[in-house]
Amino acid sequence: MSTASPRTLSRREAGPNTWLERSAENGPKHQPVYDLQPEILQTEDAVGQAMLDELQSVAQAKQGDVSILLLGGRGAQAFHRLLGELASAGDPDGLIGRLNVYTQDALAPMRMANSFSFVRDFERLLGADFFRQVKSFTPMRTDVADLDAELIEYTRKREAVGGVDIFFLGHGPEPNNASHLAYIKPLSGATSTSVAGIIPISSNILEHHITKFKAGGIAVRTDDEAECRRATHILTLGPAAILSAKRIVQSIVDADTAPAKRTTYRNVMETQIATDAAARRRQLDENPGLWIRLHPNVRSLILPNVLS
């Protein structure tokens, strides 16, 4: 195992996957299991408003900066638009000016200017006013020569702010009724001490990524889609980043365009997670969507069709 950071991180290979690891004594402790209790809202706009309410509640309860992990995809688009509207209104409560925003969902290699990059999607939905006002906005970059070094630097920046107040998550379907959380895919070898990883991109993740961008209304360029389809890896946050967040807000609004989510989300809800450590590790590796069940402070926002 080679050292990725002289203080806290190491680099671990798990088959074709690379994980940046927190040492066990500094990593997340053994977690109890919690029930996933979905909150059913009637519209995508209502989901976006609930996400904004969560953010505003955190901002009102603390002084200084607010740090969030913001994932892309369909589940958060209404939320992104509301943030953009606040920015266009001049940030009347000063919320945006306090935000340290970190993103992931990074396909590699791919130019950040590609229309299938989440950074471009954030720019489209959040708007120029948001980026002028936000305290900081830090994406993962893949248009670099050394992905390991970039991911280490991204992790350093994210952890320097003293912890994530809210991790906004989604839920992605995988074969065999499994699911990915962030982009931790089944059998990628992630553990509770895995902070971030570089994993080969599977065909279903790539198709899901392209489908949800098209469903979200981007102007598709043929050359951009071709470059996107040439991506070989994806940079993702790991279970340690999920478990260390103070609050998780999950949103799922696209069961009509991704119908497999109906089965995979219910599987996360209903699976009995093992108490035996080895058996639990196997379950979590086979179905990474289950990691959300190990966090004590989760709000899962869904539309009615997710459970239909």
DOTIKE-668365 format. One record per residue (C-alpha): residue number from 1; residue in three letters; x, y, z. Coordinates in steps of 0.25 Angstrom, whole numbers, plus 5000, padded with zeros to 4 digits. Each point is the difference from the previous one (the first is absolute). Example, Ala and Ser with C-alpha at 12.3 -4.5 7.8 and 13.67 -1.06 7.14 Angstrom:
BEGIN
+-----+-----+------+------+------+
!   k !   r !   px !   py !   pz !
+-----+-----+------+------+------+
!   1 ! Ala ! 5049 ! 4982 ! 5031 !
!   2 ! Ser ! 5006 ! 5014 ! 4998 !
+-----+-----+------+------+------+
END
This chain:
BEGIN
+-----+-----+------+------+------+
!   k !   r !   px !   py !   pz !
+-----+-----+------+------+------+
!   1 ! Met ! 5000 ! 5000 ! 5000 !
!   2 ! Ser ! 5006 ! 5013 ! 4996 !
!   3 ! Thr ! 4998 ! 5013 ! 5008 !
!   4 ! Ala ! 4991 ! 5010 ! 4993 !
!   5 ! Ser ! 5001 ! 5010 ! 5012 !
!   6 ! Pro ! 5011 ! 5000 ! 5011 !
!   7 ! Arg ! 4990 ! 5003 ! 5010 !
!   8 ! Thr ! 4986 ! 4993 ! 4998 !
!   9 ! Leu ! 4998 ! 4993 ! 4987 !
!  10 ! Ser ! 5006 ! 4988 ! 4993 !
!  11 ! Arg ! 4997 ! 4994 ! 4986 !
!  12 ! Arg ! 4994 ! 4986 ! 4998 !
!  13 ! Glu ! 4997 ! 4992 ! 4988 !
!  14 ! Ala ! 4988 ! 4992 ! 4999 !
!  15 ! Gly ! 5001 ! 4993 ! 4987 !
!  16 ! Pro ! 4999 ! 5011 ! 4989 !
!  17 ! Asn ! 4995 ! 5010 ! 5011 !
!  18 ! Thr ! 5008 ! 5010 ! 5008 !
!  19 ! Trp ! 4996 ! 5005 ! 5013 !
!  20 ! Leu ! 5006 ! 5011 ! 5009 !
!  21 ! Glu ! 4999 ! 4994 ! 5014 !
!  22 ! Arg ! 4998 ! 5006 ! 5014 !
!  23 ! Ser ! 5008 ! 4992 ! 5010 !
!  24 ! Ala ! 4990 ! 4991 ! 5008 !
!  25 ! Glu ! 5003 ! 5007 ! 5013 !
!  26 ! Asn ! 4996 ! 5014 ! 4994 !
!  27 ! Gly ! 4989 ! 4994 ! 4991 !
!  28 ! Pro ! 4985 ! 4999 ! 5003 !
!  29 ! Lys ! 4997 ! 4991 ! 5012 !
!  30 ! His ! 4991 ! 4988 ! 4999 !
!  31 ! Gln ! 4987 ! 5005 ! 4997 !
!  32 ! Pro ! 4986 ! 4995 ! 5004 !
!  33 ! Val ! 4990 ! 4998 ! 4990 !
!  34 ! Tyr ! 4988 ! 5009 ! 4998 !
!  35 ! Asp ! 4987 ! 4999 ! 4992 !
!  36 ! Leu ! 4998 ! 5008 ! 4988 !
!  37 ! Gln ! 4987 ! 5008 ! 5001 !
!  38 ! Pro ! 4997 ! 5006 ! 4987 !
!  39 ! Glu ! 4992 ! 5014 ! 5000 !
!  40 ! Ile ! 4991 ! 5000 ! 4988 !
!  41 ! Leu ! 4998 ! 5013 ! 4994 !
!  42 ! Gln ! 4990 ! 5003 ! 4988 !
!  43 ! Thr ! 5009 ! 5008 ! 4990 !
!  44 ! Glu ! 5014 ! 5002 ! 4996 !
!  45 ! Asp ! 4999 ! 5014 ! 5004 !
!  46 ! Ala ! 4996 ! 4996 ! 5014 !
!  47 ! Val ! 5012 ! 4991 ! 5001 !
!  48 ! Gly ! 5009 ! 5012 ! 4996 !
!  49 ! Gln ! 4993 ! 5009 ! 5010 !
!  50 ! Ala ! 5002 ! 4990 ! 5011 !
!  51 ! Met ! 5015 ! 4999 ! 4997 !
!  52 ! Leu ! 5001 ! 5015 ! 5000 !
!  53 ! Asp ! 4993 ! 5000 ! 5014 !
!  54 ! Glu ! 5010 ! 4991 ! 5005 !
!  55 ! Leu ! 5011 ! 5009 ! 4996 !
!  56 ! Gln ! 4994 ! 5012 ! 5005 !
!  57 ! Ser ! 4998 ! 4993 ! 5014 !
!  58 ! Val ! 5014 ! 4996 ! 5001 !
!  59 ! Ala ! 5005 ! 5014 ! 4996 !
!  60 ! Gln ! 4990 ! 5007 ! 5011 !
!  61 ! Ala ! 5006 ! 4990 ! 5011 !
!  62 ! Lys ! 5015 ! 5003 ! 4998 !
!  63 ! Gln ! 5009 ! 5012 ! 4998 !
!  64 ! Gly ! 5010 ! 5001 ! 4989 !
!  65 ! Asp ! 5001 ! 4992 ! 4987 !
!  66 ! Val ! 4991 ! 4988 ! 4996 !
!  67 ! Ser ! 5006 ! 4988 ! 4993 !
!  68 ! Ile ! 4993 ! 4991 ! 4991 !
!  69 ! Leu ! 5002 ! 4989 ! 4991 !
!  70 ! Leu ! 4991 ! 5002 ! 4987 !
!  71 ! Leu ! 4998 ! 4988 ! 4991 !
!  72 ! Gly ! 4994 ! 5002 ! 4986 !
!  73 ! Gly ! 4989 ! 4992 ! 4993 !
!  74 ! Arg ! 4985 ! 5002 ! 4999 !
!  75 ! Gly ! 4997 ! 4999 ! 5015 !
!  76 ! Ala ! 5007 ! 5013 ! 5003 !
!  77 ! Gln ! 4996 ! 5009 ! 4988 !
!  78 ! Ala ! 4988 ! 5007 ! 5006 !
!  79 ! Phe ! 5009 ! 5003 ! 5012 !
!  80 ! His ! 5011 ! 5006 ! 4991 !
!  81 ! Arg ! 4990 ! 5009 ! 4993 !
!  82 ! Leu ! 4995 ! 5005 ! 5014 !
!  83 ! Leu ! 5014 ! 5003 ! 5004 !
!  84 ! Gly ! 5002 ! 5008 ! 4986 !
!  85 ! Glu ! 4987 ! 5008 ! 5003 !
!  86 ! Leu ! 5006 ! 5004 ! 5013 !
!  87 ! Ala ! 5013 ! 5004 ! 4994 !
!  88 ! Ser ! 4992 ! 5008 ! 4989 !
!  89 ! Ala ! 4993 ! 5007 ! 5011 !
!  90 ! Gly ! 5013 ! 5005 ! 5006 !
!  91 ! Asp ! 5001 ! 4989 ! 5011 !
!  92 ! Pro ! 4991 ! 5008 ! 5009 !
!  93 ! Asp ! 5003 ! 4992 ! 5013 !
!  94 ! Gly ! 5015 ! 4998 ! 4997 !
!  95 ! Leu ! 4999 ! 4985 ! 4999 !
!  96 ! Ile ! 5008 ! 4998 ! 4986 !
!  97 ! Gly ! 5011 ! 5009 ! 5005 !
!  98 ! Arg ! 5002 ! 4990 ! 5012 !
!  99 ! Leu ! 5000 ! 4987 ! 4991 !
! 100 ! Asn ! 5012 ! 4991 ! 4998 !
! 101 ! Val ! 4995 ! 4991 ! 4989 !
! 102 ! Tyr ! 5007 ! 4987 ! 4996 !
! 103 ! Thr ! 4996 ! 4991 ! 4989 !
! 104 ! Gln ! 5003 ! 4987 ! 4995 !
! 105 ! Asp ! 4994 ! 4991 ! 4988 !
! 106 ! Ala ! 5013 ! 5002 ! 4992 !
! 107 ! Leu ! 5002 ! 4992 ! 4987 !
! 108 ! Ala ! 5014 ! 4997 ! 4996 !
! 109 ! Pro ! 5006 ! 5004 ! 4991 !
! 110 ! Met ! 4991 ! 5012 ! 4996 !
! 111 ! Arg ! 5001 ! 5014 ! 4997 !
! 112 ! Met ! 4993 ! 5009 ! 5011 !
! 113 ! Ala ! 4995 ! 5008 ! 4988 !
! 114 ! Asn ! 4992 ! 4987 ! 4995 !
! 115 ! Ser ! 4985 ! 5002 ! 5001 !
! 116 ! Phe ! 4999 ! 4987 ! 5007 !
! 117 ! Ser ! 5009 ! 5005 ! 5011 !
! 118 ! Phe ! 4992 ! 5002 ! 5013 !
! 119 ! Val ! 5008 ! 5014 ! 5001 !
! 120 ! Arg ! 4993 ! 5004 ! 4987 !
! 121 ! Asp ! 4986 ! 4995 ! 5006 !
! 122 ! Phe ! 5003 ! 5008 ! 5013 !
! 123 ! Glu ! 5003 ! 5012 ! 4992 !
! 124 ! Arg ! 4987 ! 4999 ! 4991 !
! 125 ! Leu ! 4991 ! 4998 ! 5012 !
! 126 ! Leu ! 5007 ! 5009 ! 5011 !
! 127 ! Gly ! 5003 ! 5011 ! 4991 !
! 128 ! Ala ! 5011 ! 5010 ! 4999 !
! 129 ! Asp ! 4995 ! 5008 ! 5012 !
! 130 ! Phe ! 5002 ! 4988 ! 5009 !
! 131 ! Phe ! 5014 ! 4998 ! 4996 !
! 132 ! Arg ! 5003 ! 5015 ! 5002 !
! 133 ! Gln ! 4995 ! 4999 ! 5014 !
! 134 ! Val ! 5003 ! 4987 ! 5006 !
! 135 ! Lys ! 5012 ! 4999 ! 5010 !
! 136 ! Ser ! 5006 ! 4988 ! 4993 !
! 137 ! Phe ! 4997 ! 4990 ! 4989 !
! 138 ! Thr ! 5009 ! 4988 ! 4999 !
! 139 ! Pro ! 4998 ! 4989 ! 4990 !
! 140 ! Met ! 5008 ! 4987 ! 4997 !
! 141 ! Arg ! 5008 ! 5002 ! 4988 !
! 142 ! Thr ! 5003 ! 4989 ! 4990 !
! 143 ! Asp ! 5007 ! 5009 ! 4989 !
! 144 ! Val ! 5014 ! 4998 ! 5007 !
! 145 ! Ala ! 5012 ! 4991 ! 4998 !
! 146 ! Asp ! 5000 ! 4994 ! 5014 !
! 147 ! Leu ! 4986 ! 4996 ! 5005 !
! 148 ! Asp ! 5005 ! 4994 ! 5013 !
! 149 ! Ala ! 5007 ! 5013 ! 5004 !
! 150 ! Glu ! 4987 ! 5008 ! 4996 !
! 151 ! Leu ! 4991 ! 4992 ! 5009 !
! 152 ! Ile ! 5010 ! 5001 ! 5011 !
! 153 ! Glu ! 5000 ! 5015 ! 4999 !
! 154 ! Tyr ! 4985 ! 5001 ! 4999 !
! 155 ! Thr ! 4999 ! 4991 ! 5012 !
! 156 ! Arg ! 5009 ! 5010 ! 5008 !
! 157 ! Lys ! 4992 ! 5012 ! 4996 !
! 158 ! Arg ! 4987 ! 4994 ! 5004 !
! 159 ! Glu ! 5005 ! 4995 ! 5013 !
! 160 ! Ala ! 5007 ! 5014 ! 5003 !
! 161 ! Val ! 4986 ! 5006 ! 5003 !
! 162 ! Gly ! 4998 ! 4992 ! 5012 !
! 163 ! Gly ! 4989 ! 4990 ! 4995 !
! 164 ! Val ! 4988 ! 5000 ! 4991 !
! 165 ! Asp ! 4987 ! 5005 ! 5005 !
! 166 ! Ile ! 4991 ! 4994 ! 4990 !
! 167 ! Phe ! 5003 ! 4989 ! 4990 !
! 168 ! Phe ! 4989 ! 5001 ! 4989 !
! 169 ! Leu ! 4999 ! 4985 ! 4994 !
! 170 ! Gly ! 4992 ! 4993 ! 4990 !
! 171 ! His ! 4999 ! 4985 ! 4997 !
! 172 ! Gly ! 5004 ! 4993 ! 4987 !
! 173 ! Pro ! 4995 ! 4986 ! 4995 !
! 174 ! Glu ! 5009 ! 4989 ! 4998 !
! 175 ! Pro ! 4998 ! 4985 ! 4995 !
! 176 ! Asn ! 4995 ! 4989 ! 5009 !
! 177 ! Asn ! 4991 ! 5011 ! 5008 !
! 178 ! Ala ! 5013 ! 5006 ! 5005 !
! 179 ! Ser ! 5003 ! 5015 ! 5000 !
! 180 ! His ! 5011 ! 5010 ! 5000 !
! 181 ! Leu ! 5001 ! 5012 ! 5010 !
! 182 ! Ala ! 5009 ! 5011 ! 4996 !
! 183 ! Tyr ! 5006 ! 4992 ! 4989 !
! 184 ! Ile ! 5005 ! 4988 ! 5009 !
! 185 ! Lys ! 4996 ! 4989 ! 4991 !
! 186 ! Pro ! 4998 ! 4985 ! 5004 !
! 187 ! Leu ! 5012 ! 4992 ! 5003 !
! 188 ! Ser ! 5009 ! 5011 ! 4999 !
! 189 ! Gly ! 5007 ! 4997 ! 5013 !
! 190 ! Ala ! 4996 ! 5013 ! 5008 !
! 191 ! Thr ! 5000 ! 4999 ! 5015 !
! 192 ! Ser ! 4996 ! 5009 ! 5011 !
! 193 ! Thr ! 5014 ! 5006 ! 5000 !
! 194 ! Ser ! 5000 ! 5003 ! 4985 !
! 195 ! Val ! 5000 ! 5016 ! 4998 !
! 196 ! Ala ! 5000 ! 5001 ! 4985 !
! 197 ! Gly ! 5002 ! 4991 ! 4988 !
! 198 ! Ile ! 5004 ! 4998 ! 4986 !
! 199 ! Ile ! 4991 ! 4989 ! 4994 !
! 200 ! Pro ! 4998 ! 4994 ! 4985 !
! 201 ! Ile ! 4987 ! 5006 ! 4995 !
! 202 ! Ser ! 4990 ! 4989 ! 4997 !
! 203 ! Ser ! 4991 ! 5001 ! 4988 !
! 204 ! Asn ! 4988 ! 5001 ! 5008 !
! 205 ! Ile ! 5005 ! 5012 ! 5008 !
! 206 ! Leu ! 5004 ! 5007 ! 4987 !
! 207 ! Glu ! 4987 ! 4997 ! 4994 !
! 208 ! His ! 4993 ! 5005 ! 5012 !
! 209 ! His ! 5009 ! 5013 ! 5000 !
! 210 ! Ile ! 4997 ! 5003 ! 4986 !
! 211 ! Thr ! 4985 ! 4997 ! 5001 !
! 212 ! Lys ! 4998 ! 5009 ! 5012 !
! 213 ! Phe ! 5007 ! 5011 ! 4994 !
! 214 ! Lys ! 4991 ! 4999 ! 4987 !
! 215 ! Ala ! 4988 ! 4999 ! 5009 !
! 216 ! Gly ! 5005 ! 5013 ! 5007 !
! 217 ! Gly ! 4999 ! 5008 ! 4988 !
! 218 ! Ile ! 5015 ! 5002 ! 4995 !
! 219 ! Ala ! 5003 ! 5004 ! 4986 !
! 220 ! Val ! 5006 ! 4988 ! 4995 !
! 221 ! Arg ! 5013 ! 5001 ! 4992 !
! 222 ! Thr ! 5004 ! 4988 ! 4992 !
! 223 ! Asp ! 5015 ! 5002 ! 5003 !
! 224 ! Asp ! 4997 ! 5002 ! 5014 !
! 225 ! Glu ! 4992 ! 4987 ! 5001 !
! 226 ! Ala ! 5011 ! 4993 ! 4993 !
! 227 ! Glu ! 5011 ! 5005 ! 5010 !
! 228 ! Cys ! 4991 ! 4996 ! 5011 !
! 229 ! Arg ! 4998 ! 4986 ! 4995 !
! 230 ! Arg ! 5015 ! 4998 ! 4999 !
! 231 ! Ala ! 5001 ! 5003 ! 5015 !
! 232 ! Thr ! 5007 ! 4988 ! 5007 !
! 233 ! His ! 4999 ! 5003 ! 5015 !
! 234 ! Ile ! 4992 ! 5008 ! 5010 !
! 235 ! Leu ! 5005 ! 5008 ! 5012 !
! 236 ! Thr ! 4991 ! 4998 ! 5012 !
! 237 ! Leu ! 4999 ! 5003 ! 5015 !
! 238 ! Gly ! 5001 ! 4988 ! 5009 !
! 239 ! Pro ! 4992 ! 4994 ! 5011 !
! 240 ! Ala ! 5009 ! 5007 ! 5010 !
! 241 ! Ala ! 4996 ! 5014 ! 4994 !
! 242 ! Ile ! 4985 ! 4996 ! 5001 !
! 243 ! Leu ! 5001 ! 4995 ! 5014 !
! 244 ! Ser ! 5007 ! 5012 ! 5005 !
! 245 ! Ala ! 4990 ! 5010 ! 4995 !
! 246 ! Lys ! 4992 ! 5007 ! 5011 !
! 247 ! Arg ! 4987 ! 4998 ! 4992 !
! 248 ! Ile ! 4996 ! 4993 ! 4987 !
! 249 ! Val ! 4988 ! 5004 ! 4992 !
! 250 ! Gln ! 4997 ! 4990 ! 4989 !
! 251 ! Ser ! 4991 ! 5004 ! 4988 !
! 252 ! Ile ! 4994 ! 4991 ! 4989 !
! 253 ! Val ! 4990 ! 5005 ! 4990 !
! 254 ! Asp ! 5003 ! 4993 ! 4987 !
! 255 ! Ala ! 4994 ! 4986 ! 5002 !
! 256 ! Asp ! 4992 ! 5002 ! 4987 !
! 257 ! Thr ! 5012 ! 5002 ! 4992 !
! 258 ! Ala ! 5009 ! 4990 ! 5008 !
! 259 ! Pro ! 4989 ! 4990 ! 5004 !
! 260 ! Ala ! 5010 ! 4990 ! 5006 !
! 261 ! Lys ! 5001 ! 5010 ! 5012 !
! 262 ! Arg ! 4986 ! 4995 ! 5005 !
! 263 ! Thr ! 5006 ! 4986 ! 5003 !
! 264 ! Thr ! 5014 ! 5004 ! 5004 !
! 265 ! Tyr ! 4995 ! 5011 ! 5010 !
! 266 ! Arg ! 4990 ! 4990 ! 5006 !
! 267 ! Asn ! 5012 ! 4990 ! 5002 !
! 268 ! Val ! 5008 ! 5010 ! 5007 !
! 269 ! Met ! 4988 ! 5003 ! 5009 !
! 270 ! Glu ! 4997 ! 4985 ! 5003 !
! 271 ! Thr ! 5013 ! 4993 ! 5001 !
! 272 ! Gln ! 5004 ! 4995 ! 5013 !
! 273 ! Ile ! 5014 ! 5004 ! 5002 !
! 274 ! Ala ! 5009 ! 4989 ! 5007 !
! 275 ! Thr ! 5006 ! 5002 ! 5014 !
! 276 ! Asp ! 5012 ! 4991 ! 4997 !
! 277 ! Ala ! 5011 ! 5009 ! 4995 !
! 278 ! Ala ! 5004 ! 4992 ! 4988 !
! 279 ! Ala ! 4986 ! 4997 ! 4995 !
! 280 ! Arg ! 4997 ! 5015 ! 5001 !
! 281 ! Arg ! 5012 ! 5004 ! 4992 !
! 282 ! Arg ! 4996 ! 4990 ! 4989 !
! 283 ! Gln ! 4986 ! 5006 ! 5000 !
! 284 ! Leu ! 5005 ! 5015 ! 4999 !
! 285 ! Asp ! 5010 ! 4996 ! 4989 !
! 286 ! Glu ! 4989 ! 4993 ! 4992 !
! 287 ! Asn ! 4990 ! 5011 ! 5002 !
! 288 ! Pro ! 5006 ! 5013 ! 5004 !
! 289 ! Gly ! 4987 ! 5007 ! 5000 !
! 290 ! Leu ! 4999 ! 4994 ! 5014 !
! 291 ! Trp ! 5010 ! 5009 ! 5006 !
! 292 ! Ile ! 4989 ! 5011 ! 5002 !
! 293 ! Arg ! 4994 ! 4990 ! 5011 !
! 294 ! Leu ! 5013 ! 5002 ! 5008 !
! 295 ! His ! 4998 ! 5015 ! 5002 !
! 296 ! Pro ! 4992 ! 5005 ! 5012 !
! 297 ! Asn ! 4995 ! 5013 ! 4994 !
! 298 ! Val ! 4993 ! 4998 ! 4986 !
! 299 ! Arg ! 4989 ! 5006 ! 4993 !
! 300 ! Ser ! 4996 ! 4993 ! 4988 !
! 301 ! Leu ! 4990 ! 5008 ! 4990 !
! 302 ! Ile ! 4993 ! 4992 ! 4989 !
! 303 ! Leu ! 4988 ! 5002 ! 4991 !
! 304 ! Pro ! 4989 ! 4990 ! 5001 !
! 305 ! Asn ! 5004 ! 4992 ! 4987 !
! 306 ! Val ! 5013 ! 4995 ! 5007 !
! 307 ! Leu ! 4991 ! 4991 ! 5009 !
! 308 ! Ser ! 4989 ! 4997 ! 4990 !
+-----+-----+------+------+------+
END
